[in-house]
């Protein structure tokens, strides 16, 4: 067995490798592993907060850019463009977290519960900030995909979303919430 294996993986691997793991036991091990992320208040550095925010920003940016590109190419107005971008930002944000949790051996239900707890507030704040900025920059939402204004405004809005969300994530993680609940699954 690899020395770098996560404790939750080690626990589930040991029981499963001897043929003694039942579905109930495996489920218990997953719930036990999921509870490791709930340690209450913890000391959080700006680096940890920035890393968690960058993780959320990656999913948000993928969804936001894809949503804006699709909506702009289809000639949609502001509201449907924003709704599509926000929906895709949440989907991609959660998907990135779920990917890591599935690799850690968690089942769908436990992984989804942890992803929702870890990312919802962070993604929500980012989406409010970046879409708000896009709406207040004159012409940004109506400029075409080939426009420097469109891409410049989108990059600026995502940067501001990162800067606003990082201290919020620091505060949330410091209280044992947000990305703190999935910290045990990161390698």
C-alpha positions in Angstrom: 0.0 0.0 0.0 1.3 3.5 -0.8 2.6 5.5 2.1 1.0 8.6 0.6 -2.5 7.1 0.8 -4.9 9.3 2.7 -6.0 7.9 6.1 -9.6 7.6 4.8 -8.4 5.6 1.8 -6.1 3.5 4.1 -9.0 2.7 6.4 -11.4 1.7 3.6 -8.6 -0.1 1.7 -7.5 -2.2 4.7 -11.0 -3.4 5.4 -11.9 -4.0 1.7 -8.7 -5.8 0.9 -9.4 -8.5 3.5 -12.9 -9.2 2.2 -14.5 -8.1 5.5 -16.1 -4.9 4.3 -19.8 -4.9 4.1 -21.8 -2.0 2.6 -22.8 -0.9 6.1 -19.2 -1.0 7.3 -18.0 0.9 4.2 -20.7 3.5 4.7 -19.7 3.8 8.4 -16.1 4.3 7.4 -17.1 7.0 4.9 -19.2 8.8 7.5 -16.3 8.5 9.9 -14.0 9.9 7.3 -16.4 12.7 6.5 -16.6 13.7 10.2 -12.8 14.3 10.2 -13.5 17.5 8.3 -15.6 18.9 11.1 -13.1 20.0 13.7 -14.6 23.3 14.6 -12.5 26.5 14.8 -9.1 26.2 13.3 -6.2 28.6 12.6 -6.2 29.7 9.0 -3.6 31.5 7.0 -4.1 33.8 4.1 -2.4 31.3 1.9 -5.0 28.6 2.9 -7.8 31.0 2.3 -6.4 32.1 -1.1 -5.9 28.5 -2.1 -9.5 27.7 -1.3 -10.7 30.8 -3.1 -8.6 30.0 -6.1 -10.2 26.5 -6.2 -13.6 28.1 -6.2 -12.6 30.7 -8.7 -11.4 28.1 -11.1 -14.8 26.4 -11.2 -16.6 29.8 -11.3 -14.4 31.1 -14.1 -14.9 28.0 -16.2 -18.7 28.2 -15.8 -18.8 32.0 -16.0 -16.7 32.1 -19.2 -18.6 29.2 -20.8 -21.9 30.7 -19.9 -21.0 34.2 -21.1 -19.5 32.8 -24.4 -22.6 30.7 -25.1 -25.1 33.5 -24.2 -23.1 36.1 -26.1 -22.8 33.9 -29.2 -26.6 33.3 -29.0 -27.3 37.0 -28.6 -29.1 36.6 -25.3 -29.9 39.6 -23.1 -28.4 40.2 -19.7 -30.7 38.2 -17.5 -30.6 34.9 -19.3 -26.8 35.3 -19.9 -26.2 35.8 -16.1 -28.5 32.9 -15.2 -26.7 30.6 -17.5 -23.3 31.8 -16.3 -24.2 31.4 -12.6 -25.7 28.0 -13.1 -22.6 26.8 -14.9 -20.3 28.4 -12.3 -22.0 26.4 -9.6 -22.0 23.2 -11.6 -18.2 23.5 -12.4 -17.4 24.7 -8.9 -19.1 21.7 -7.3 -17.7 19.4 -10.0 -14.1 20.3 -9.1 -14.7 19.6 -5.5 -16.6 16.4 -6.1 -13.7 15.1 -8.3 -11.3 15.3 -5.4 -13.8 13.8 -3.0 -14.6 10.8 -5.3 -10.8 10.2 -5.6 -10.7 10.1 -1.8 -13.2 7.2 -1.9 -16.3 8.9 -0.8 -19.7 7.9 -2.0 -22.0 10.2 -4.1 -24.2 11.3 -1.2 -21.4 12.1 1.3 -19.3 13.8 -1.4 -22.2 16.0 -2.5 -23.0 17.0 1.0 -19.4 18.0 1.6 -19.1 19.9 -1.7 -22.3 21.8 -0.9 -21.0 22.7 2.5 -17.6 23.6 1.3 -18.4 25.7 -1.8 -21.9 27.2 -1.7 -21.2 30.5 0.1 -17.8 31.0 -1.7 -19.4 30.5 -5.2 -22.4 32.6 -4.3 -20.2 35.6 -3.2 -18.1 35.3 -6.3 -21.1 35.2 -8.6 -22.7 38.2 -7.0 -19.4 40.2 -7.3 -18.4 39.2 -10.8 -21.8 39.5 -12.3 -22.4 42.8 -10.5 -19.1 44.2 -11.9 -20.0 43.0 -15.4 -23.4 44.8 -15.2 -21.9 48.1 -14.0 -19.1 48.3 -16.6 -20.8 50.2 -19.4 -21.2 48.0 -22.5 -19.4 45.0 -21.1 -22.5 42.7 -21.3 -23.3 43.9 -24.8 -19.9 43.7 -26.3 -19.0 40.8 -28.6 -16.7 37.9 -27.9 -14.0 39.5 -30.0 -14.2 42.6 -27.8 -11.3 43.6 -25.5 -14.0 45.3 -23.4 -15.8 41.9 -22.8 -12.7 39.9 -21.9 -11.1 42.8 -19.9 -14.3 43.3 -17.9 -14.7 39.6 -17.3 -11.1 39.3 -16.1 -11.4 42.3 -13.9 -14.7 41.1 -12.4 -13.2 37.7 -11.6 -10.1 39.3 -10.0 -12.4 41.5 -7.8 -14.5 38.4 -6.9 -11.3 36.7 -5.8 -10.2 39.7 -3.7 -13.7 40.0 -2.0 -14.1 36.3 -1.4 -10.7 35.5 0.0 -11.2 37.2 3.4 -14.7 35.7 3.6 -13.2 32.2 3.0 -10.5 32.9 5.6 -13.2 33.7 8.2 -15.3 30.7 7.2 -12.4 28.2 7.2 -11.3 29.6 10.6 -14.6 28.6 12.0 -14.3 25.0 10.7 -16.7 25.6 7.9 -16.4 26.0 4.1 -13.3 24.4 2.7 -12.3 23.3 6.2 -14.9 20.4 5.9 -13.0 18.9 2.9 -9.5 19.8 4.0 -9.0 16.2 5.4 -9.4 14.9 1.8 -6.7 17.0 0.2 -3.4 15.5 -0.5 
